[in-house]
Each structure stands twice: as C-alpha cells, then as structure tokens.
Amino acid sequence: MQRRLFIAALAPAIVRAQTIQEKGRKLIDEAIASLGGPKFLGMRDRVESGRAYSYYRDRLSGLSLAKFETFYEDSATGIKQRDKQVFGKKEDFYVIFDGNGKGWDVSFKGAKPMQEDLVQQWQEGVIRNPMYILRCRTKEPGMIFERRGLEVFDNQPVEIVDVTDSDNREIAIYLNATTKLPVRGYFKRQNLKDKGWDEQDWRYSKYRETQGVMWPWAITRSRNGERNLEIYSEEVRINTGLTANDFKLRDGVKIDDPKARKKA
C-alpha cells in the first residue's frame, strides 16, 4: 500500500519533468529551423570578416580589421571545431586553435605555442557555445534540454532553455520568443585555481541570411560581467571550401618556443 502511494505521489513529478524536457527539445528544434534547418546543420565552414573590438575592464583597449574562420570536422568522438582568428590589413597576426589540444599565437616574429590553460579555456568555451551546441551537439547522448520559461531580456520576450550534458555542464540558451533565434548564451563554472566562479556570456543580434543560414552579424562576448570582445561582421560566407590544413601553421613560419630556448 505504501509503495502504491509513493508511486502515485511521484507520478505527477515525473510527468512534469518529461513535459519540461519535451518543451525544451521542441524549442531547440525550432531554433535550429530558424537558423536554417538542414543548411545550418550542414554548414562545414564559415568565414566572418569585419571589425573586432577588444576590451579590458569594460573599456575599449583595441580594435582591428578581423577575419574569423571556423571549420567543423567529423571525428570518432563527434564533431570537432577548429578556429582561426586573423587580424590587421596584412593578416600577418593570427591565432589558431587546431581542435587537437594545440594553439598558436602567430606574428611577424614567428609562432608561439599557446599556454595549455588558454587552449583548454577555448575548448571549454566551444563545448558550451550555444551555436556549437545547436550545430553539433543536440543528438549527443546524455543531452538534456529543459524549458525554464518565458522572460523578458534586453526588452524582448525570450524563451530560456537550460541545457545539461553528460558531464553535467550547464548552459542557458535564450531564444527570441517570436523568431526562436538565439539572443544569448550563458554559463558559469568553478575556477579550479581559486574555487571562485567564472561566468561567460554571449549576445547575438543583427541576423542576416547567408546561403540559407541565418547568422548574427553582431556578437558580444563577456566574462565575469565585463565585455572582452565585440565582433561586427561586414561579410559572412558559408561553405567556402576550408579544410583542416587551413588551420595549420603556414609554410615557413618560424617556431618561437620559450621552453625550447630554455632547454638550449
């Protein structure tokens, strides 16, 4: 009798949880459809050209012509992202993340290996990035999508979907209630150094269609409540034919490795 009462009391909570997850999954499917559906999911690479503004303590610290290249590669463990960030008119300063745990900071002086913690920080940001989740992770085993509810954010009604993956990473994706296009992504995680909390925030606006894909031409990224990067695209191209080889160091680039110099 007690077992039957327990099951009866538990049943409404189970049904409610299923309903929340069903609504969350439906919102995610609507967001993918708004971004271009099959064309968005079939995007192999992307090149965003325009201007980048960097900030330090929420104050403008630099601006530059910039080109951001992204490549999606199928691998045994899922879809891997590679990034290349090119700055300046001559494009002689760029940063590469090869998706294999390595990063390079390249200038006219040569290429410096990026610190391991910075590469890990980039990788963690990719895994939690709302656009990457929508493009690459929605069918990943263990992904949970839960509708939090309808709220107002930046003077617009939004639907919020809380995403949890199999490693218990939590990310909130804010969707415009009408268009279902992403307007914000947010997460926080514990800093292993001082056990404090790091927060990261993406804001998306000025969507335009490119080859059937809706993409934001204005992106703002903040960390711990302070802006650190704004990207304003003047051109976005999809499926340009980039390959994994485009995310390797250019021929003839000198390797400037402080660790190697110290050993010598």
C-alpha positions as CSV (number, residue, x, y, z in Angstrom):
1,M,0.0,0.0,0.0
2,Q,2.8,2.4,0.9
3,R,4.6,1.6,-2.3
4,R,1.5,2.3,-4.3
5,L,1.0,5.7,-2.6
6,F,4.7,6.6,-3.2
7,I,4.4,5.8,-6.9
8,A,1.1,7.8,-7.1
9,A,2.8,10.8,-5.4
10,L,5.9,10.5,-7.6
11,A,4.0,10.2,-10.9
12,P,3.0,13.9,-11.4
13,A,6.6,15.0,-10.8
14,I,7.8,12.5,-13.5
15,V,5.2,13.7,-15.9
16,R,6.1,17.3,-15.3
17,A,9.8,16.7,-15.8
18,Q,9.0,14.9,-19.1
19,T,6.9,17.8,-20.2
20,I,9.6,20.3,-19.4
21,Q,12.1,18.3,-21.4
22,E,9.7,17.8,-24.3
23,K,9.1,21.5,-24.4
24,G,12.8,22.2,-24.2
25,R,13.6,19.8,-27.1
26,K,10.8,21.4,-29.1
27,L,12.3,24.9,-28.6
28,I,15.7,23.6,-29.6
29,D,14.3,22.1,-32.8
30,E,12.5,25.4,-33.6
31,A,15.8,27.3,-33.0
32,I,17.6,25.0,-35.5
33,A,14.8,25.5,-38.0
34,S,15.0,29.3,-37.6
35,L,18.8,29.2,-38.2
36,G,18.3,27.4,-41.5
37,G,17.5,23.8,-40.6
38,P,19.4,21.3,-42.8
39,K,21.5,24.1,-44.3
40,F,22.6,25.2,-40.8
41,L,23.3,21.7,-39.7
42,G,25.2,21.0,-43.0
43,M,27.4,24.1,-42.5
44,R,31.0,22.8,-42.9
45,D,32.9,26.1,-42.6
46,R,32.2,29.8,-42.0
47,V,34.3,33.0,-42.6
48,E,33.2,36.2,-40.8
49,S,35.0,39.4,-41.9
50,G,34.7,42.8,-40.3
51,R,35.9,44.6,-37.2
52,A,36.8,43.3,-33.7
53,Y,36.8,45.4,-30.6
54,S,38.7,44.2,-27.5
55,Y,38.0,45.4,-24.0
56,Y,39.9,45.4,-20.7
57,R,37.9,46.0,-17.6
58,D,35.0,47.0,-19.8
59,R,37.0,49.8,-21.5
60,L,38.0,49.7,-25.2
61,S,41.6,48.5,-25.4
62,G,42.0,47.8,-29.1
63,L,40.3,47.5,-32.5
64,S,41.3,45.8,-35.7
65,L,40.1,44.5,-39.0
66,A,39.5,40.9,-38.3
67,K,38.6,37.6,-40.0
68,F,37.2,34.6,-38.1
69,E,37.4,31.3,-39.8
70,T,35.6,28.2,-38.4
71,F,35.8,24.6,-39.6
72,Y,33.6,21.7,-38.5
73,E,35.2,18.2,-38.8
74,D,33.6,14.9,-38.1
75,S,35.7,12.7,-35.7
76,A,35.2,9.5,-33.9
77,T,34.0,11.3,-30.8
78,G,31.7,13.7,-32.5
79,I,32.2,17.0,-34.4
80,K,35.4,18.9,-33.8
81,Q,35.7,22.6,-34.3
82,R,38.8,24.4,-35.5
83,D,39.2,28.2,-35.3
84,K,41.5,30.8,-36.8
85,Q,41.4,34.4,-35.9
86,V,43.2,36.8,-38.3
87,F,43.9,40.4,-37.5
88,G,45.1,43.5,-39.4
89,K,45.1,44.6,-43.1
90,K,48.2,42.4,-43.9
91,E,46.7,39.5,-42.0
92,D,50.2,38.8,-40.5
93,F,48.9,38.3,-37.0
94,Y,46.6,35.4,-36.3
95,V,45.7,32.8,-33.7
96,I,45.0,29.2,-34.4
97,F,43.2,26.6,-32.4
98,D,43.6,23.3,-34.2
99,G,41.0,21.3,-32.2
100,N,43.6,18.8,-31.1
101,G,44.7,20.5,-27.9
102,K,47.1,22.9,-29.5
103,G,47.0,26.6,-30.1
104,W,49.4,29.0,-31.8
105,D,49.9,32.8,-31.5
106,V,51.5,34.0,-34.7
107,S,53.0,37.3,-35.6
108,F,55.8,38.6,-37.9
109,K,58.3,37.3,-35.2
110,G,57.1,33.7,-35.6
111,A,54.7,31.3,-33.9
112,K,54.4,30.8,-30.2
113,P,52.7,27.8,-28.7
114,M,49.7,28.9,-26.7
115,Q,49.6,28.1,-23.0
116,E,47.8,24.9,-22.2
117,D,45.3,26.6,-19.9
118,L,44.3,29.1,-22.6
119,V,43.7,26.3,-25.1
120,Q,41.6,24.4,-22.5
121,Q,39.6,27.6,-21.9
122,W,39.0,28.0,-25.6
123,Q,37.9,24.3,-25.8
124,E,35.6,24.6,-22.9
125,G,34.1,27.8,-24.4
126,V,33.4,25.9,-27.7
127,I,31.8,23.0,-26.0
128,R,29.4,25.3,-24.1
129,N,28.9,27.8,-27.0
130,P,25.1,27.9,-27.9
131,M,25.8,27.9,-31.7
132,Y,28.1,24.9,-31.4
133,I,25.5,23.1,-29.2
134,L,22.8,23.8,-31.8
135,R,25.0,22.8,-34.8
136,C,26.9,19.8,-33.3
137,R,25.6,18.5,-30.0
138,T,21.8,18.2,-30.0
139,K,21.9,14.4,-30.8
140,E,24.8,13.7,-28.4
141,P,24.0,11.0,-25.8
142,G,23.0,12.4,-22.4
143,M,22.0,15.8,-23.6
144,I,19.0,17.3,-21.6
145,F,17.0,20.3,-22.8
146,E,14.6,21.8,-20.3
147,R,12.3,24.8,-20.8
148,R,12.8,27.2,-18.0
149,G,10.0,29.6,-19.1
150,L,9.2,32.9,-20.7
151,E,11.0,36.0,-19.5
152,V,12.0,39.5,-20.8
153,F,15.6,40.0,-21.7
154,D,17.0,43.2,-23.4
155,N,13.5,44.5,-23.9
156,Q,12.4,41.4,-25.8
157,P,10.4,38.3,-24.7
158,V,12.6,35.2,-24.6
159,E,12.2,31.5,-24.1
160,I,15.0,30.1,-22.0
161,V,16.2,26.5,-22.4
162,D,18.6,25.1,-19.8
163,V,21.0,22.6,-21.3
164,T,22.8,19.9,-19.4
165,D,25.3,17.5,-21.0
166,S,26.5,14.1,-19.8
167,D,29.4,15.7,-17.9
168,N,26.9,18.0,-16.0
169,R,27.9,21.1,-17.8
170,E,25.0,23.6,-17.7
171,I,24.3,26.2,-20.3
172,A,21.3,28.6,-20.7
173,I,20.2,29.4,-24.2
174,Y,17.9,32.4,-24.6
175,L,15.7,32.4,-27.7
176,N,13.7,35.2,-29.1
177,A,10.1,34.2,-28.3
178,T,8.8,35.0,-31.8
179,T,11.7,34.1,-34.2
180,K,13.3,31.5,-31.9
181,L,16.7,32.8,-32.9
182,P,19.4,32.7,-30.2
183,V,19.9,36.1,-28.5
184,R,22.1,35.0,-25.5
185,G,24.1,32.1,-24.2
186,Y,25.3,32.0,-20.6
187,F,27.1,29.6,-18.3
188,K,29.2,29.7,-15.1
189,R,31.7,27.2,-13.9
190,Q,34.0,26.9,-10.9
191,N,37.5,28.1,-11.3
192,L,40.0,25.4,-10.3
193,K,42.6,27.9,-9.3
194,D,40.8,29.8,-6.5
195,K,37.5,27.9,-6.4
196,G,35.6,31.0,-7.4
197,W,33.1,31.1,-10.3
198,D,33.8,32.2,-13.9
199,E,30.8,33.4,-15.9
200,Q,30.7,33.7,-19.7
201,D,28.0,35.4,-21.7
202,W,27.4,35.6,-25.5
203,R,25.0,38.1,-27.1
204,Y,23.7,37.7,-30.6
205,S,22.0,40.3,-32.8
206,K,21.6,41.7,-36.4
207,Y,20.9,38.3,-38.0
208,R,21.2,38.1,-41.8
209,E,20.7,35.2,-44.2
210,T,23.7,33.8,-46.0
211,Q,23.2,30.8,-48.3
212,G,20.1,29.8,-46.4
213,V,21.7,30.1,-43.0
214,M,20.7,32.8,-40.5
215,W,23.8,34.1,-38.7
216,P,24.3,37.0,-36.3
217,W,26.5,39.8,-37.7
218,A,27.0,41.3,-34.2
219,I,28.4,39.2,-31.4
220,T,29.4,40.4,-27.9
221,R,31.3,38.2,-25.5
222,S,31.6,39.0,-21.8
223,R,33.5,37.3,-19.0
224,N,32.5,37.8,-15.3
225,G,30.2,40.6,-16.2
226,E,32.8,42.6,-18.3
227,R,32.9,42.8,-22.1
228,N,36.1,41.4,-23.6
229,L,35.2,41.1,-27.3
230,E,32.8,42.6,-29.9
231,I,32.6,41.3,-33.5
232,Y,30.8,43.3,-36.2
233,S,30.8,41.4,-39.5
234,E,30.7,43.2,-42.8
235,E,30.6,39.9,-44.7
236,V,29.8,36.3,-43.8
237,R,30.4,33.4,-46.1
238,I,29.3,29.8,-45.6
239,N,30.9,26.6,-47.0
240,T,33.9,28.2,-48.7
241,G,35.9,25.0,-49.0
242,L,38.1,25.3,-45.9
243,T,39.9,22.1,-44.8
244,A,41.8,21.0,-41.7
245,N,45.0,22.0,-43.5
246,D,43.9,25.7,-43.4
247,F,44.2,25.5,-39.6
248,K,47.8,24.6,-39.5
249,L,50.8,26.9,-39.4
250,R,51.7,28.4,-42.7
251,D,54.8,27.1,-44.5
252,G,58.0,28.9,-43.5
253,V,56.7,30.2,-40.1
254,K,59.4,30.2,-37.5
255,I,58.6,28.4,-34.3
256,D,59.3,30.6,-31.2
257,D,59.1,28.2,-28.3
258,P,60.3,29.7,-24.9
259,K,60.5,26.1,-23.4
260,A,62.8,25.0,-26.3
261,R,65.0,28.1,-25.8
262,K,65.3,27.4,-22.1
263,K,66.5,23.8,-22.7
264,A,69.0,25.0,-25.2
